[in-house]
Amino acid sequence: MSENRNPKRPTGGRGHGGGGPMSSFASGPVVKAKDFKGTLKRLISYLKPQKVNFILVFIFAIFSTIFNIVGPKVSGWAITRLFEGLMAKFTAIGQNQTLLKAGKAATIPIPNIDFPYIAHTLLLLLGLYLISTLFGFLQQYIMAGVAQKTVYNLRKDVEDKLSRLPLKFFDSRTHGEILSRVTNDVDNIATTLQQSLTQLITSVVTIVGIIIMMLTISPLMTLVVILTLPLYILVTALIAKQSQKYFAAQQKEIGELNGHVEEMYTGHKIVKSFGHEHDSIEQFKKINDRLYTSGWKAQFISGIIMPMMRFVSNIGYVIVSVVGGYLAIQGKITIGDIQAFIQYSNQFTQPIVQTANIANIIQSTVASAERIFELLDEVEEIPDSANAKVIESPKGEVKFENVDFNYKAEEPLIKNMNIDVKQGHTIAIVGPTGAGKTTLVNLLMRFYEIGGGTITIDGVDIRDIKRGELHNMFGMVLQDTWLFNGTIFDNIAYGKEDATKEEIIQAAKAAHAHHFIKTLPDGYNTVLNEEATNISQGQKQLLTIARAILANPTIMILDEATSSVDSRTEIYIQKAMTELMQNRTSFVIAHRLSTIRDAELILVMNKGSIIEMGNHNELLAKKGFYADLYNSQFTGSNSNNQAV
């Protein structure tokens, strides 16, 4: 069942980004959503069930930030009191020395530094930071629950949606694209909710709080700090503009390099056998040289941002110190206020940079959310009707009556198909690639909806049967074996819920798989790896047949899977498949025509239509399309032109 059902599939590209200091400014354009407002509104709707907790997070973030912001102001009180105490002490000492030199008694008392006040202030400062830390902990703790619960609901909706999507959705998209939406995009939202959202709240409150605190100290000095902001923006914008093109080039070259390395290692034997090692190495060097050039330029230019910003910050620091010193001399502000203001000015740029970074992250997150919502909005398969039927004891009589089907409206594939299959009969379907063999089976299992006509099982239209019950009537053994990471026992047991050990062993014996399983070190408890590469192709096929035997279906669909195994294994598989097909209606997509000689009915398909029908001898006697296919396999004539 390997025919191409949709010739146009989206393809994914290769590439990796680079980074450096302030890389969110300079690492390349941010992926943006097509409908930012609509998607953001819909994403927020997932937060509504957590509204109370989210409000608490917001309140705790504000309190945590406020208590943290007040710290420098309070520490300024202690510094001012210490400075004033020292100055008073030195003044008194100086005055006494003057009196002594004049021959008078030193009568001016030397004041003590107010250490109790300083100690109380420092304790207050410690308390503020402890309270800030406590609120910060509560904020993160609650937000972790909000984020995970929100993403849990989102992931659940995606999983439920995937189970309701028709086969054509999966046929028209690569596995990588679907997995990216289910994993990467959901994880991106989770990370943003957990980290960036609280950081955004904290950054905004910090910016507002610092401006307010600076204004309470000195509006003039606050103006000086605010006037340095355009310099930060100018420096960042100029450098980011230069570095972006180099980061884009670096990303392109990394993609080229990865593609080349993957290609060379995948085809390593071919490269060596044709003696192209030197060419491969030279090509690698050229790409690597280009990557080196673009990489160091990107990293160097983006690395300039932080020194330049520190330079701008130092300019602001110098101006603030000069202005602050002047105001202190005039008695308008205290030394402690200057110290607090310098701390605020140093803290001022950090939340601004964070807010800019988070704005980019939110753009990317909303784009991820949009991709998920696109999946959630996909057209679902037609639900079961309210009066859907269940065939209690299905016989397996199948009838196609005037069936039409097309993938595209302008390109009909199956036209006016009529088939009558009796209970227990074997129906073989043959024809060249693209003839519609796999499509016929997909229509039978209602993976695709027919365009016209009816398909019935035991006289009941399949559209009137519950979809789950319809699928339970079928067992499938495909050319591409599917086994999951688990024990052989579990893989066979997949065919029947609550299967006993005896039933599983009996199914393995019927599939001629019991013998090879017992020769494995752990027998039925042998764990298959992800690709099941620790057993042979033929052994994998025998396990899938055992699984189908255990399921005991009414109708079997067999995509003959003996083309990639040796002759001895093929004999075992053929015996197992014969056992499987006994007393069952069977549809066999045949590749080796020698295996379907005994079929009660052979359908010869070409371009979506049944062009010949009959048993093996009748079709040979017609000397038509089937006879040509059969003879080409055994005489070699036209074998290159008739693909089966």
N, C-alpha and C positions, 0 to 999 in steps of 0.2 A: 504493500500500500504506500508506494512512494511517489505517486504521480504529483506533478505540480498543479495545485488547485488554484493558485493565484499567481500569475507571472510577475506582478508588481509588488515587491516587498520593500519596506523602508530599510535602509542600511545604516548601520552605526559607524561612526568614525573612530579613529584611534587618536589619542593625544593626551598629554599631561601638561598641567600648568606648572609654572615655577613660582617662587615666592621670595621675598626678602623683607627687609624692614618696611613697614607701611605697605605691605604687598596688596592690601585691599584697594589701595589707591592706584597701584601701578601694575597689577598682574593681568590686566586685560579687561574687556567690557563685561559687565555683569549681565547674566541672563535675566530678561525681564518678562513679566506676564503680559499677555495680549489685553486682558481685561483686569487691570490691577484692582480697581475699586470693587468690582463684582466678586472677584475671587477672594479678596480680603474679607468682605462682608460675609461670604459663605464660610470662610475659615473661622471667623469669629463666632459663627453660630455653633460651632463645635465646642466653643468655650462656655457657652451659656449655661449648660448643666453645672459647670464649676464656677458660676458667677460669684457666689459668696466667698469661696476660697481665693478667687482671683482678686477680689476687692481687698481681702485681708493681706494678700501678697503686696498689693499696691500700698496699703497703709503701712505695713511693716518696712517696706523699702524706703518710704518717705521718712519714717522715724529713724531708721538705721542711718540714713544719709544725714539727717538733721543733727543727730547727736555726734556724728563724725565731723561735720562741718563746724560745729560750735567749738570743737577742741582747740584749734589754734587761738581763738579769741580768749578762751579761758587761760590757756598757757601764757598768753600775753599779760594777763593780770599778775601772774606770779613773777614774770620777768620784770615787769614795771615796778612791783613792790621791792624786788631784790635790788634793782638798779637804784631806786629812790633811797633804799636803806644804805647802800654802799656810798652813794653820793653824800647823804647826810652825815655818815660816819667820817668820810674823808674831809668834808667841810669843817666839822667840829674839831678834828685833829689839826687841821691847818690853822684854824682860828686860835687854838690853844698854843700852837707853836709860835704864832705871831705875838701872843700875849707874853710868852716866856722870853722871847727876844727883847721885848720892850721892858722887861724887868718886872712884869706883873705876874700874879698867880694865874695858873690855867684853871679857870672857873667854869668853862663851858662844858656841860655834860656830853659824853659821847653816846649817842643813841645806839641801841641794838637793832640788828636786822630783824624784821618781823617774820622769823622762821615759822611760828605757828600758823600765820596767815598763808605763807607759802606752802606749808605742809597740807593745810586744809584745801587749798586750791589744787594741789597735785592729786590729792585724794578724789576731789570732785572730777578732775580730768580723767583719772583712772576709772571712776564710776561711769562717766559719759561713754568712754571707749568700750567698757564692758557691756553697757546697755546697747550700744550700737552693734556690737558683735552678736549679742543675744537676738536682737531684732533681725540682723542679717541671717543668722542661723534659721530662725523661724520662717523667714521669707523663702530661703532656699528649700527648706523642708516641705513647706506647703506647695511651692511651685513645682517641686519634683512630682508630687502627687497629681497636681493639675495637668502638667505636661504629659505624664505617662497615661493618665486616664483618658485625656483627649486623644492622644495618639492610639491608644488601645481601641477606642470607638472608631476612629478613622480606619485603622488596620482591619478591624472586624467588618466594617462596611465594604472595604475593598475585597476582602476574602469572600464575603457573601456574594458580592457582585460577580466575581470571577466564576463562581459556581453557576451563575445564571446566564452567562454569556454564551452565544452560539459558537460552534466550531469555526465559522468563517472569521470571527474576530481573531482567533489565535492563528489562523492560516494567513491572515493578512499582515501579521506583525512578527518581528523576530522575538525569540525568547528573551534576548538581552534587553530589549525595549520594555517588555512587560515586567520583567524582574526589576529593572531600574525603577519603575514607578512604584512597585510594591515594596521595595527595600530602600533604595537610596533616597527617593523623594520623601518617603514617610520618615526616615531617620533624619533627614534634613530639617523637617518640621519639628521633630522631637527636640533636636539640638537647639533650634532657635527658641522654642518655648521655654526650655529648661535654662538656657544660659543668656541668650541675647535679649530676650524680652525683659527680664529683671535688670539686666545691665543697662538697657535703654531707659527704664524708669529711674534707676539710680543716677545715670549720667545727666538726665534732664533736671532732676531735683538738685543734683550737685551744682550744675551750671547756675540755676536760679538762686540756690542757697549761697553760693560763693559771691555772686554779684551783690546780693543783699548784704552779706557780711562785710564786703569791701566798701559798700556805700556807707555803712554805719561807721567805718573807720575814717574814710576820706573820699568824698566824691571826686576830688581832683586826681588822686592817685588811681582811682577806679577808671577814670577817663583815659589815663595813660595806658593802662593794661588793655582796655578795649580797643584803643587805637593801634595796638600791635597785632590785632587779629587779622586785618587785611594782609599783613606781611606773611603770616602763617599760610593763609589761603593761597597767596601769590606763589610762594616757594613751592608748596605742595602741587599746585596746578601745573607750574612750569616743568617741574621734574617728572611728574607723573605722565605728562604729555610726551616727554622724550622717551621715558622708559617703557611705555605701553607698546610701542612698535617693536621694541627688542624682546619684550615678554611674549608678544604674539609670534615673533620669529622663533623664539626658543621653544614655545609650545608646538609649533609646526615641525621643527627639527626633531624634537623628542618623539613625536608621532612617527616621523619618517624612520628614525633609528629603531624604535620598537618594532615597527612593521618589517624592517629589513632583518633584524635579528630573529624575529619569530619565523619569518619566511625561510631564512637560511638554516635554522635549527630543525624546522619541520621537514625540509627537503635535504637534510644533511647528506644522506646517502647519494642522492641524485647529483648534488653539487660535487661530491668527491668522485663519483663515477665518471662524470664528464670533465673533470679536471678544471673546475671553475673556482677553486679556492682563492687564487690570486685576485680574480675579478671581484669576488665577494669581499675580500679584505680591503681592496682599494675603494670599493663603494662605501664600505663602513667608515674608512678614514675620511672620505670627502664629507659624508653626513656629520661625522663626529667633529670635524674641523669647523663646519658651519655652526654646529651646536655650541662649540666652545666660544666662537666669536660672539654670537648673539647672547649666549648665557652670561659671559663675564660683563658685557656691556649692560645687560639688563640688571644684573646684581649690583654692579658698580654705581650706576646712575640712581637706582632706587635706594642704595645704601647712603647716598649723599643727603637724603631727606632728613634723617635724624640729626646729623651734625649741623645742617642748615637751620633746623628748627631750634636746636640748642643755642645756636648763634643768635637767632631772633629773640629767644627767651632770655639770653644773657644781656642783650641790649635793653630789653624791658626791665630786667633786674637792676641794671645800672641806673636807668632813669628813675625807677621807683625808689631806689636807695637815695639818690640825690634829692628828689622831691620830698621824700619822707624825712631826710635829715634836715632839710630847710624848714619843714613844718614843725619838726620836733624842737628846733632852736627857737621858733616863734611860740612854742608852747601849745600849739594847736592839737598835736597828737603826742602820745607817749612812745617810749622806746619799745615797750611790749606790743603796741599797736603796729609799729613798723615791722617787728618780727612776725606778727600774725599775718600782716598784709603780704609780706614776701612769701610766706607759706601758701596763702590763698592764690597769689599770682602764679606760683609754680604748679599748683593743682588745677588751675583754670583751663589749661590747654588740653589736659588728658581726657576729660569727659567730652570735650568738643570733638577730638579725634575719634573717640569711641563711638560717639553718636553718628559720625559720618560713616564709620565702618559698619555699624549696625544697620544703617539705612541701606547699604549695599546688600547686607546679609538678608534683610527683610525682603528686598526685591527678589533675590534668588529664592527665598522660601516661598513667596507668593507664586513664583513661577513653578516651583515644585508642586504646590497645592493645586495650581491650575491643571497640571498634567494628571494629578490624581482625580480631580473632579471631571476631567474629560473622560477618564476611564469609567467613573461612576455614572456618567451620563450616556454611555454607550447603549445602543439598542439591545435589549435582552431577547433571549429566545422566547418564543410564544409560550405563555404559561398553560398548564393543563386546564381544560375546561371544567366547569363545576360538576358536570355529570360524567367525568372521565371514568372509563371502565377498567376493570382488572380481569384478565382471562385466568380463571382459577387453575385449569389444567390444559395449558396450551399444547397443541399438536404439532404446529410448525408448518402449516399450509400457508404459502405466501403467494400473493397475486399482485402483479403490476397491471393496471388498466389505464391505457392512454396517458401514460406519465410523461410530462414535459418538465424540463429543468434547464436553467441557465445561470451562470455566475454573473454575467453581464447582460443587461436587457437586449443589447444589440447583437449579442453573440450566443444564440441558442446552442446548447450542448446535447441534451437528450430530447428526442422528438417522438412522441406517440409510441412509447415503449409498452409492450404487452408481454408478460411472462406469467405462466401458471405453474407453480412448484408444489408437488404433492408431498405429503408427510413422509419423512425418512429418505427422500431423494437427495442425490448429490448433484449440485448445479455447478458446472465449471464455467468460468468467465475468462475468455482469452481475447487477445488483441494487442496491437502495438501501443507504445507509450502514448498517453494522452487520449486514449480511445474512450475513456469514461468508466473503466472497470472499478476503480476505487470510489468514484462518484456514486455509482449504483449502490454500493454497500453503505455509503454515508447517508443516502436517501432512505435506505431500508431501516437504519437505526435512528432516523430522524435527526441526524446531526445537521442536515440542511433541510429546508422546507421545499417541497415540490411546487412547481409553478402551475401545474394542471394535472388532472387525473386523480387516481387514488392508488394507494398501496394498502393492502389488507393482510392481516394475519388471522387465520381461522375465521375469515369473513368479517373481521372488525377493522375498520379504518384505523391506521396507526395514530392518526391525529386525535382519535377518541380514546386512546389507551393512555394511562398515566405514564409519563415519560420514564420514571424510575422503573416501573414494572416492565415497560418495553425493553429497556436496556438489560434487565435481569433475565430476559428470555435468550439473550445472546451470549456466546462465548467467543473470544477472539484469540487467534494465534497469528501474530504478525511477522512480517519479514524482519522488521527491526525489533529485536527482543527488548522488553523493558523489565528490569529487575531492580529493586531498590536496595539501599545499603542496610543489610540486616542478615539474619540467618537464612539458610536454605529452607528450614522449617517454616519460618514466617513468610517467605516469598511464595511458597506453595499454598499456605493457609490463606493468603490474600484472596483466593478464589471463593472462599466460603466462610461466612461468619460463624464463630464458635465450632470450627471443625475439630474433631478429635484427632489424637495422634495416630490412631489406627486408620482413620479415613485418609489422612495425609500420606501415610506410608503406602496404603493401597493404591492411591492415585499415582504415586511415584512409580510403583511397580507396573501399573497399567501403561505408563508413559515410557517404560524401559529406562527409567532414571535411577531406580533404587540401587542398582549394582554400583554405578560410578559414585553415588553419594556415599555408600558404605566404605568405599576405598579412600575417601578423604579423611584427613587426620581427626577432624571433629564431627564427621558424619553429617547428620541433619543440623547440627549446631554450628557448622562452618559459616563464618560471617563473610558475606560478599561485600567487596569494596564498592565505592560509588559507581564505577563503570562496570562492575562485575568482571573485571579482567583477570581475576584469579581462578576462573574456570574457562573452558574453551567455548567457542561459538556454538558448537553442536550441543554441549552440555547445557548452555543457557536456553537453547531452544527446547530441549527435553523438559526443563523445569517449567517453561511457560505452557507446555502441553499438559504437564501434570496439574498445573494450576487450573487450566480450562476443564480437565477431566473432573477435578474436585468440585468445580462450580456446577457441573451437571446441567448445562444449558439445553434448551429445546432446539435452538438453531446455532450452528457453528459457522463462523467466518474464518477461513484459512487463507492467509497470504503465504503461499508455499515458500518455506524458508530454508531450502536445502542447497541453494546455489553457491553458498560460501563455505560449505563443509565438505569433508572428504567422503568418498563413496561408502565406506563402512558406516560412518555416522549417519549418512543419508538413509541407509537401510533401516537403522534404528528409528530415525525420525519418521520414516514412512510407515513403519509398523505401529508406532505410537499414534500417528495421525489416523490410521485405519481403525485402530481401537477407539479413538475419540469420535469418529464419524459414525460408528455403528448405531443404527436405529435413530439417527438424528438427521434433520434437514440440514444440509451443509452447502455453503457457498464457498467455492474454491477459486481464488484468483490464481490462475495457472501461469507459470513461466516455462516449466519443462512439460511439454505436451504429453510426454510418455507417462506422466503420473495421473492423467485424467482419462485414460482410455475407458475405464469402467464407469464413468459418470453417466447417470440416466439422461442428463441433458447438458449439452455444451452450447453456451452462447458466444458467438463470435462478434465482437464489437469493433467498430471503427468510426471515429468522429462522432461519438455519442449515440450511434444507432446500432441496433442489432441487425447485422447484415446476413448472418447465417445462424441456423438453429437446428439441433439434432444430436444424435449420439455419435460416437467416434466413427463407426463404420459408415453411417449415412453421410457424414460430412466429407469423409475421404472419397466416397463414391461421387459426390457432387463435383469434385476436382475444382473447387473454388478457392476462396481466400484461406480457409482453414487448411486445406490440403497443401497449399503453397507454404504456409507457416510450418506445418508438420514436416514436410519434405525438406525444408531448408535446415531444420535442426538435425536431420539424420543423413542428408546427402551433402550439406554444405552449400547448396545453391542459394544464392541471394541472401546468405546469412548476414551479410553486412548491411543489407537494406531493410530487413524485416526485424525490427526490434520488438521483443515480446516482454 
